[in-house]
């Protein structure tokens, strides 16, 4: 396929191509070449004033912070460092500030003093194959997590792909947090506190 790959573009006509993409992802995942970590945050169920923030952009930045600290930098704290590339979004939080906060937390709370996050950038997913792959897998996770893949009006291709991703993930459900012993494919249902 030559066009940008996105969950929103999964169609019955392109079903086999998207399934092949998911098969490629799991081949890479099962051989430990690529990992997937998702943080699920249901903004409809959160009282933003209770968590002291009405600015949804700042809340999203805090969620990125949590995901990057707990599911990336803490798990992969090598001395070489990592470059993190986020899908482009308009944000009032400078990524360099976020990078410094992540590294400071890792040094202070997790005894990782060498600034493992060397670079934090955003890029348009149309220019990045990994971001496109992530978009498709994340879309399938969200559809299965919210049971949208079971709705009658859901395209068969999306229903099948979401079910395929759930089965291949090795998890029973995306509604519960992944066991702590799992490291290649995890889903963290964030509730504003610790892991549930």
Phi and psi in degrees as a GROMACS rama.xvg file:
@    title "Ramachandran Plot"
@    xaxis  label "Phi"
@    yaxis  label "Psi"
@TYPE xy
-101.299  -22.8336  UNK-2
-79.4314  166.071  UNK-3
-61.9382  136.028  UNK-4
-93.0863  125.294  UNK-5
-147.817  151.532  UNK-6
-57.5246  -40.0506  UNK-7
-65.2252  -16.8053  UNK-8
-99.4403  1.40904  UNK-9
-63.7346  123.771  UNK-10
-133.994  163.032  UNK-11
-62.2153  -32.3665  UNK-12
-69.6551  -29.274  UNK-13
-107.573  16.5502  UNK-14
-55.9065  -46.3966  UNK-15
-65.7291  -35.4991  UNK-16
-66.8376  -42.0061  UNK-17
-70.8361  -34.7845  UNK-18
-65.1606  -40.9142  UNK-19
-62.4779  -38.1452  UNK-20
-62.8378  -44.5857  UNK-21
-65.0532  -37.4845  UNK-22
-62.9792  -41.1792  UNK-23
-61.709  -45.4717  UNK-24
-55.9869  -49.0345  UNK-25
-71.0387  -27.5914  UNK-26
-63.9383  -43.2053  UNK-27
-68.8209  -39.4351  UNK-28
-66.0594  -46.023  UNK-29
-69.4434  -23.0048  UNK-30
-94.9433  9.66329  UNK-31
68.3144  25.0736  UNK-32
-93.3324  -19.8313  UNK-33
-147.205  139.21  UNK-34
-119.316  159.953  UNK-35
-133.237  125.416  UNK-36
-132.575  124.313  UNK-37
-121.991  140.946  UNK-38
-110.835  120.941  UNK-39
-101.429  127.267  UNK-40
-135.724  113.498  UNK-41
-88.7254  98.914  UNK-42
-67.4674  -17.4019  UNK-43
-75.6831  -19.5519  UNK-44
-104.944  8.16015  UNK-45
-111.747  134.466  UNK-46
-89.6092  99.4243  UNK-47
-61.2187  -31.8967  UNK-48
-68.1352  -29.278  UNK-49
-67.1595  -33.7425  UNK-50
-91.3938  8.97018  UNK-51
77.9431  23.6274  UNK-52
-150.041  124.789  UNK-53
-102.16  -15.7671  UNK-54
-82.7359  107.543  UNK-55
-62.9817  -30.4483  UNK-56
-63.4433  -42.3529  UNK-57
-67.3588  -36.3308  UNK-58
-63.3073  -43.3113  UNK-59
-61.9799  -40.4057  UNK-60
-63.2  -38.7613  UNK-61
-64.7436  -36.6322  UNK-62
-68.5711  -41.3695  UNK-63
-57.3207  -44.2872  UNK-64
-56.479  -50.4523  UNK-65
-59.5007  -47.1436  UNK-66
-62.2628  -46.2531  UNK-67
-69.0621  -36.5822  UNK-68
-69.6445  -52.4278  UNK-69
-86.796  -23.6807  UNK-70
-115.033  -6.10743  UNK-71
-125.209  -71.9426  UNK-72
-61.6346  -38.4076  UNK-73
-69.2818  -34.5063  UNK-74
-82.6161  -25.4729  UNK-75
-128.144  59.0809  UNK-76
-86.4303  48.649  UNK-77
-71.0692  161.474  UNK-78
-73.1202  -18.6794  UNK-79
-70.9813  -35.1353  UNK-80
96.051  168.926  UNK-81
-134.37  150.685  UNK-82
-107.192  123.696  UNK-83
-105.071  128.037  UNK-84
-118.56  115.188  UNK-85
-96.2433  151.797  UNK-86
-64.1616  139.889  UNK-87
-60.0598  137.113  UNK-88
-150.126  153.817  UNK-89
-83.1142  125.303  UNK-90
-144.245  146.387  UNK-91
-85.3306  -9.01315  UNK-92
-91.3001  113.661  UNK-93
-63.1325  134.295  UNK-94
-63.0155  -31.0523  UNK-95
-64.9623  -38.0897  UNK-96
-64.0574  -42.9904  UNK-97
-62.5752  -42.1962  UNK-98
-60.5798  -45.5604  UNK-99
-63.589  -40.0274  UNK-100
-64.3667  -41.7071  UNK-101
-61.2472  -49.312  UNK-102
-63.8206  -37.5921  UNK-103
-64.6927  -41.7732  UNK-104
-64.4464  -41.7046  UNK-105
-62.6907  -39.4793  UNK-106
-69.5322  -46.1779  UNK-107
-71.5088  -45.919  UNK-108
-101.634  -16.4178  UNK-109
-130.585  11.5381  UNK-110
53.9289  40.9084  UNK-111
-118.243  86.3572  UNK-112
-86.928  -4.47548  UNK-113
-92.9676  19.8583  UNK-114
52.8448  69.132  UNK-115
-64.7272  -28.0099  UNK-116
-87.7306  99.1687  UNK-117
-80.6272  -31.9093  UNK-118
-147.429  138.803  UNK-119
-133.031  112.146  UNK-120
-131.527  165.663  UNK-121
-122.039  150.547  UNK-122
-147.292  147.772  UNK-123
-69.4974  129.149  UNK-124
-61.6515  -22.9197  UNK-125
-65.4224  -16.6916  UNK-126
-103.012  6.49225  UNK-127
-140.991  113.932  UNK-128
-62.6151  -37.751  UNK-129
-66.944  -40.386  UNK-130
-64.1952  -36.3529  UNK-131
-66.8287  -43.3632  UNK-132
-59.6522  -44.7484  UNK-133
-60.7382  -41.9267  UNK-134
-59.6233  -41.7431  UNK-135
-68.1435  -47.0094  UNK-136
-66.0363  -43.6111  UNK-137
-62.9132  -40.4861  UNK-138
-60.6575  -41.1036  UNK-139
-66.3715  -40.9633  UNK-140
-61.1114  -46.9437  UNK-141
-64.0501  -41.1526  UNK-142
-62.0191  -44.6628  UNK-143
-69.7287  -38.7932  UNK-144
-61.2229  -39.3736  UNK-145
-96.3163  7.07089  UNK-146
59.6338  21.361  UNK-147
-69.322  -24.4233  UNK-148
-69.4342  -13.1207  UNK-149
-93.4784  -8.81499  UNK-150
-71.2203  143.409  UNK-151
-59.5557  -38.3914  UNK-152
-77.7865  -6.24218  UNK-153
-72.5826  135.2  UNK-154
-57.0523  142.949  UNK-155
-57.0147  -38.5901  UNK-156
-62.568  -42.0504  UNK-157
-69.7839  -41.2369  UNK-158
-59.4271  -48.351  UNK-159
-66.6086  -40.3776  UNK-160
-67.7648  -41.5132  UNK-161
-62.4899  -42.4116  UNK-162
-65.9265  -40.2774  UNK-163
-60.6953  -46.331  UNK-164
-64.2024  -42.2008  UNK-165
-60.0063  -47.936  UNK-166
-63.337  -44.91  UNK-167
-72.5527  -22.3643  UNK-168
-65.6415  -23.2817  UNK-169
83.9488  1.32664  UNK-170
-99.2241  150.944  UNK-171
-76.7354  -31.5634  UNK-172
-158.907  156.334  UNK-173
-98.0351  1.05033  UNK-174
-78.2399  -20.4329  UNK-175
-110.665  155.071  UNK-176
-64.6918  146.63  UNK-177
-65.0986  147.69  UNK-178
-59.2356  147.57  UNK-179
-61.4529  -23.2037  UNK-180
-76.5233  -11.8551  UNK-181
-90.253  133.522  UNK-182
-128.547  -17.0394  UNK-183
-86.9654  -31.6952  UNK-184
-143.964  107.126  UNK-185
-130.151  150.504  UNK-186
-128.537  127.669  UNK-187
-118.05  113.512  UNK-188
-85.846  100.959  UNK-189
-82.9823  127.477  UNK-190
-118.75  12.4024  UNK-191
93.4468  -12.037  UNK-192
-114.883  -147.047  UNK-193
-80.1155  -174.886  UNK-194
-63.6507  136.785  UNK-195
